[in-house]
Amino acid sequence: MTTDAEDRTEPGGPELTIDELAARAGVTVRTVRFYGSKGLLPPPEIGPRRVGRYGPGHVARLALIEELQHQGMTLAAIERYLRQLPPDLTPDDLAIHRAVVASWAPEAVETVSRHELERRAGRPLGEEDVERLAAMNVIGPVDGGTFRMDAGLLRLGVQLLDVPLSQETILAARKVLVEHSRAAAHELSRLFLGEVAERDTRDVRSLSAHMHPLVVQALLTTFQRSLREELSEWVSGSRTA
């Protein structure tokens, strides 16, 4: 959970009203207030005219809560999960936690109307937005003005709509991620299969159950640190230039 002080130091800090926060997260204002009353969300920063303002930390935390609920966790279980998190997590750290949780979700492809698509996205979607989501394979047109929607990718796709990168760059990045993740999965599977080739089937299943979460966490952590190092070097080089 990020603190209000941390939110104030972030670009575009606590500047959302509760209505804007709810719309951004794709939930109702009543849900936001309910989470706040349960201590699942930190209190807003009180601005002029006593209006509460919410920041990136609230958005990221709401996304994590919604993902945990999507995975079938009860409110009590979510409270326990959030209490175990370090108190100084940034919005990026919370996004990593959500990515780990979401990695266990089965593929959830649904057919939805344009209205339902926008409700799930938490924002109106122009024709260009729809085209970009379709190009990222988040949605696809279906007869009758409906859309095939990958619920697991929708939030990520909507967030990418606001990233100042060209569609070509985003698609190229997706291709790199898919190719390298498949290569890593193939090599890791080959290593593990070699280790358990002569073992009983029950041992193989047990190893798979134990290794799956460990490998996902290791890959995310390693990639996060590697990307941070690459970006730091790039920023340092840009400043020097």
C-alpha positions as CSV (number, residue, x, y, z in Angstrom):
1,M,0.0,0.0,0.0
2,T,1.5,3.4,-0.9
3,T,1.2,6.3,1.4
4,D,-0.3,9.7,0.6
5,A,3.2,11.2,0.9
6,E,4.4,8.8,-1.7
7,D,1.5,9.6,-4.0
8,R,2.3,13.3,-3.8
9,T,5.8,12.6,-5.1
10,E,4.6,10.7,-8.2
11,P,3.9,12.4,-11.5
12,G,0.1,12.9,-11.7
13,G,-0.3,12.1,-8.0
14,P,-3.6,12.2,-6.1
15,E,-5.7,14.1,-8.6
16,L,-8.7,11.7,-9.1
17,T,-12.0,12.2,-7.5
18,I,-13.8,9.1,-6.2
19,D,-16.0,9.1,-9.3
20,E,-12.9,9.3,-11.5
21,L,-11.2,6.6,-9.5
22,A,-14.2,4.3,-9.8
23,A,-14.4,4.9,-13.6
24,R,-10.7,4.3,-14.0
25,A,-10.9,1.0,-12.1
26,G,-14.1,-0.1,-13.7
27,V,-16.0,-0.4,-10.4
28,T,-18.8,1.6,-8.7
29,V,-18.3,4.5,-6.2
30,R,-20.1,2.3,-3.7
31,T,-17.4,-0.4,-4.2
32,V,-14.6,2.1,-3.6
33,R,-16.2,3.3,-0.4
34,F,-16.8,-0.2,0.8
35,Y,-13.1,-1.2,0.2
36,G,-12.1,2.0,2.0
37,S,-14.3,1.2,5.0
38,K,-12.7,-2.2,5.2
39,G,-9.2,-0.8,5.2
40,L,-8.4,-2.4,1.8
41,L,-7.8,1.1,0.3
42,P,-5.8,3.8,2.0
43,P,-7.7,7.0,2.7
44,P,-7.6,9.8,0.0
45,E,-5.7,13.0,0.4
46,I,-8.1,15.7,1.3
47,G,-7.8,18.7,-1.1
48,P,-9.5,22.0,-1.5
49,R,-13.2,22.2,-0.4
50,R,-12.6,18.9,1.5
51,V,-12.7,16.8,-1.6
52,G,-10.9,13.5,-1.4
53,R,-8.2,13.0,-4.1
54,Y,-6.9,9.6,-5.1
55,G,-3.6,8.7,-6.9
56,P,-1.8,5.9,-8.8
57,G,-1.4,3.8,-5.6
58,H,-5.2,3.7,-5.2
59,V,-5.7,2.7,-8.8
60,A,-3.1,-0.1,-8.6
61,R,-4.4,-1.4,-5.3
62,L,-8.0,-1.5,-6.7
63,A,-6.8,-3.4,-9.7
64,L,-5.1,-6.0,-7.4
65,I,-8.2,-6.3,-5.2
66,E,-10.4,-6.9,-8.2
67,E,-8.0,-9.5,-9.6
68,L,-7.9,-11.3,-6.2
69,Q,-11.7,-11.3,-6.3
70,H,-11.7,-12.6,-9.8
71,Q,-9.6,-15.5,-8.7
72,G,-12.3,-16.4,-6.2
73,M,-10.8,-15.1,-2.9
74,T,-13.1,-14.1,-0.2
75,L,-13.0,-10.6,1.3
76,A,-11.4,-12.0,4.5
77,A,-8.7,-13.8,2.4
78,I,-8.0,-10.6,0.5
79,E,-7.6,-8.6,3.7
80,R,-5.1,-11.2,5.0
81,Y,-3.3,-11.1,1.6
82,L,-3.0,-7.3,1.6
83,R,-1.9,-7.2,5.3
84,Q,1.1,-9.4,4.4
85,L,2.3,-7.0,1.7
86,P,5.2,-4.5,2.6
87,P,3.7,-1.1,3.5
88,D,6.0,0.9,1.1
89,L,5.0,-0.8,-2.2
90,T,4.8,1.5,-5.2
91,P,2.1,1.3,-7.9
92,D,4.6,-0.6,-10.1
93,D,5.2,-3.1,-7.3
94,L,1.4,-3.6,-6.8
95,A,1.1,-4.2,-10.6
96,I,3.7,-6.9,-10.3
97,H,1.7,-8.6,-7.6
98,R,-1.4,-8.4,-9.7
99,A,0.5,-9.9,-12.6
100,V,1.5,-12.9,-10.5
101,V,-2.1,-13.4,-9.4
102,A,-3.4,-13.0,-12.9
103,S,-0.9,-15.5,-14.3
104,W,-3.0,-18.3,-12.6
105,A,-6.2,-17.2,-14.3
106,P,-7.5,-19.6,-17.0
107,E,-8.1,-18.1,-20.4
108,A,-11.4,-16.3,-20.2
109,V,-12.7,-15.4,-23.7
110,E,-16.2,-13.9,-23.6
111,T,-18.6,-12.4,-26.2
112,V,-19.8,-8.9,-25.0
113,S,-21.6,-5.9,-26.4
114,R,-19.9,-2.6,-27.0
115,H,-21.6,-1.2,-23.9
116,E,-20.3,-4.1,-21.7
117,L,-16.9,-3.8,-23.3
118,E,-16.7,-0.1,-22.3
119,R,-18.0,-0.9,-18.8
120,R,-15.3,-3.5,-18.3
121,A,-12.7,-1.2,-19.7
122,G,-13.8,1.6,-17.3
123,R,-13.9,4.2,-20.0
124,P,-15.5,5.1,-23.3
125,L,-13.7,3.6,-26.3
126,G,-13.3,5.4,-29.6
127,E,-12.9,3.7,-32.9
128,E,-9.2,4.1,-32.8
129,D,-9.1,2.5,-29.3
130,V,-11.1,-0.4,-30.5
131,E,-8.8,-0.9,-33.5
132,R,-5.7,-0.8,-31.2
133,L,-7.3,-3.4,-28.8
134,A,-8.1,-5.6,-31.8
135,A,-4.5,-5.3,-33.1
136,M,-3.2,-6.4,-29.7
137,N,-5.6,-9.4,-29.9
138,V,-7.4,-8.2,-26.8
139,I,-10.8,-8.1,-28.6
140,G,-12.1,-9.2,-32.0
141,P,-15.3,-8.4,-33.9
142,V,-18.2,-10.8,-33.8
143,D,-21.4,-10.6,-35.8
144,G,-24.2,-8.4,-34.5
145,G,-22.0,-5.6,-33.2
146,T,-20.5,-7.7,-30.4
147,F,-16.9,-8.4,-29.5
148,R,-14.8,-11.4,-28.5
149,M,-13.0,-10.2,-25.5
150,D,-10.0,-11.8,-23.6
151,A,-10.9,-10.7,-20.0
152,G,-7.4,-11.5,-18.8
153,L,-5.8,-9.1,-21.3
154,L,-8.4,-6.3,-21.2
155,R,-7.0,-4.3,-18.4
156,L,-3.5,-4.5,-19.8
157,G,-4.7,-3.5,-23.2
158,V,-6.7,-0.5,-21.9
159,Q,-3.6,0.7,-20.0
160,L,-1.5,0.4,-23.2
161,L,-3.9,2.8,-24.9
162,D,-2.5,5.6,-22.8
163,V,1.2,4.7,-23.4
164,P,2.9,7.2,-25.7
165,L,4.2,4.5,-28.1
166,S,3.2,3.7,-31.6
167,Q,1.0,0.7,-32.4
168,E,3.9,-0.8,-34.3
169,T,6.2,-0.6,-31.3
170,I,3.7,-2.1,-28.9
171,L,3.1,-5.0,-31.3
172,A,6.8,-5.5,-31.8
173,A,7.3,-5.6,-28.0
174,R,4.5,-8.1,-27.7
175,K,6.2,-10.3,-30.3
176,V,9.5,-10.1,-28.4
177,L,7.8,-11.0,-25.1
178,V,5.9,-14.0,-26.6
179,E,9.0,-15.4,-28.4
180,H,11.3,-15.1,-25.4
181,S,8.8,-16.4,-22.9
182,R,8.1,-19.4,-25.0
183,A,11.8,-20.1,-25.4
184,A,12.3,-19.8,-21.7
185,A,9.3,-22.1,-21.0
186,H,10.7,-24.6,-23.5
187,E,14.2,-24.6,-22.0
188,L,12.9,-24.8,-18.4
189,S,10.5,-27.6,-19.2
190,R,13.4,-29.5,-20.9
191,L,15.5,-29.1,-17.7
192,F,12.7,-30.3,-15.4
193,L,11.7,-33.2,-17.6
194,G,15.3,-34.4,-17.6
195,E,15.3,-34.3,-13.8
196,V,12.1,-36.3,-13.4
197,A,12.4,-38.6,-16.4
198,E,12.9,-41.7,-14.3
199,R,10.5,-40.8,-11.5
200,D,7.0,-41.9,-10.6
201,T,4.1,-40.0,-12.2
202,R,3.1,-38.7,-8.8
203,D,6.5,-37.2,-8.3
204,V,6.3,-35.5,-11.6
205,R,2.9,-33.9,-10.7
206,S,4.2,-32.9,-7.3
207,L,7.3,-31.2,-8.8
208,S,5.1,-29.4,-11.4
209,A,2.7,-28.1,-8.7
210,H,5.6,-26.8,-6.6
211,M,7.7,-25.4,-9.5
212,H,5.0,-23.5,-11.4
213,P,4.5,-20.7,-8.8
214,L,8.3,-20.5,-8.1
215,V,9.2,-20.3,-11.8
216,V,6.5,-17.6,-12.5
217,Q,7.7,-15.5,-9.5
218,A,11.4,-16.0,-10.5
219,L,10.7,-15.0,-14.1
220,L,8.8,-11.8,-13.1
221,T,11.3,-10.8,-10.5
222,T,14.3,-11.4,-12.8
223,F,12.7,-9.6,-15.7
224,Q,11.6,-6.7,-13.5
225,R,15.2,-6.2,-12.3
226,S,16.7,-6.6,-15.7
227,L,14.3,-4.1,-17.2
228,R,15.0,-1.6,-14.4
229,E,18.7,-1.9,-15.0
230,E,18.3,-1.4,-18.8
231,L,16.1,1.6,-18.3
232,S,18.4,3.1,-15.7
233,E,21.3,2.8,-18.1
234,W,19.3,4.2,-21.0
235,V,18.2,7.2,-18.9
236,S,21.7,7.8,-17.6
237,G,23.0,7.7,-21.2
238,S,20.4,10.1,-22.4
239,R,21.3,12.6,-19.7
240,T,24.9,12.3,-20.5
241,A,24.2,12.9,-24.2
